[in-house]
């Protein structure tokens, strides 16, 4: 992708390709969120196509976070993405209807 090309709004296909380049698989996506196998982190697509936020699971080790962010930074120029650490999240069980909720921690 050249610098002249614009990134589409919510570029799921490009994100999937980028993740596969660094060894991750998408397990699910919903609206602007992209869930990754093993739940170490999730991605949130931004207002602009090139903006991607990384939310780390509260159980993810600091060293692993650094490795993941380094891998993303290596992919930024290939896809014209701007990838930033957004914060942390945890999954909270809802006992009433047996679903999971995502709680974001900034």
C-alpha positions in Angstrom: 0.0 0.0 0.0 1.4 3.4 -0.9 1.2 6.5 1.2 -1.2 8.0 -1.4 -3.8 5.4 -0.9 -6.4 6.1 1.8 -7.4 3.5 4.3 -11.1 2.6 4.3 -13.3 3.1 7.4 -13.0 0.0 9.6 -10.5 -1.8 7.4 -11.1 -5.3 8.7 -9.4 -7.1 5.8 -6.2 -5.1 6.2 -6.2 -5.7 9.9 -6.6 -9.5 9.5 -3.7 -9.5 7.0 -1.5 -7.5 9.4 -2.4 -9.8 12.3 -1.6 -12.9 10.2 1.8 -11.3 9.2 2.8 -11.2 12.9 1.3 -14.6 13.9 -2.1 -13.8 15.3 -5.6 -15.0 14.3 -8.9 -13.2 14.6 -11.4 -15.1 16.6 -14.4 -12.7 16.2 -15.2 -9.1 15.4 -18.1 -6.9 16.4 -18.6 -3.4 15.1 -15.3 -1.6 15.8 -13.7 -4.3 17.9 -11.5 -7.2 16.7 -11.0 -10.1 19.1 -7.8 -12.1 18.9 -7.3 -15.8 19.7 -6.2 -16.4 23.3 -7.5 -13.0 24.4 -4.1 -11.3 25.2 -5.4 -8.1 23.5 -8.1 -6.8 21.2 -8.0 -4.1 18.6 -10.4 -1.1 18.3 -10.8 0.6 14.9 -10.8 4.3 15.2 -12.7 7.2 13.6 -10.2 7.2 10.7 -9.3 4.0 8.9 -5.6 4.3 9.8 -6.3 4.6 13.5 -6.1 1.4 15.6 -6.2 1.1 19.3 -4.7 -1.8 21.2 -6.4 -2.8 24.5 -4.5 -5.4 26.5 -6.2 -8.0 28.7 -5.4 -7.2 32.4 -3.8 -10.7 32.7 -1.3 -10.0 29.9 2.3 -9.8 31.1 4.2 -6.5 30.6 6.9 -8.2 28.6 4.4 -9.7 26.2 2.7 -6.3 25.8 6.0 -4.8 24.7 6.6 -7.6 22.3 3.2 -7.2 20.7 3.5 -3.4 20.4 6.9 -3.8 18.8 5.4 -6.2 16.3 2.6 -3.7 15.5 5.1 -0.8 15.1 6.9 -2.9 12.5 3.7 -3.3 10.6 2.6 0.4 10.6 4.6 1.5 7.6 3.5 -1.5 5.5 -0.2 -0.7 6.0 -0.1 3.0 6.8 -1.7 2.4 10.2 -1.3 4.4 13.3 -1.4 1.9 16.1 -1.4 3.1 19.7 -1.8 1.4 23.1 -5.3 2.5 24.4 -5.4 0.8 27.9 -6.5 -2.4 29.4 -9.7 -4.5 29.5 -11.2 -7.3 31.5 -14.0 -9.7 30.8 -16.7 -9.7 33.4 -19.3 -12.5 33.6 -22.9 -11.4 33.8 -24.6 -14.0 36.0 -28.1 -13.0 35.1 -27.9 -13.9 31.4 -24.7 -15.9 31.3 -22.9 -13.4 28.9 -19.6 -11.6 29.1 -19.2 -7.9 29.2 -16.0 -6.0 28.4 -14.8 -3.5 31.0 -12.3 -1.0 29.5 -9.7 0.5 31.9 -7.9 3.6 30.7 
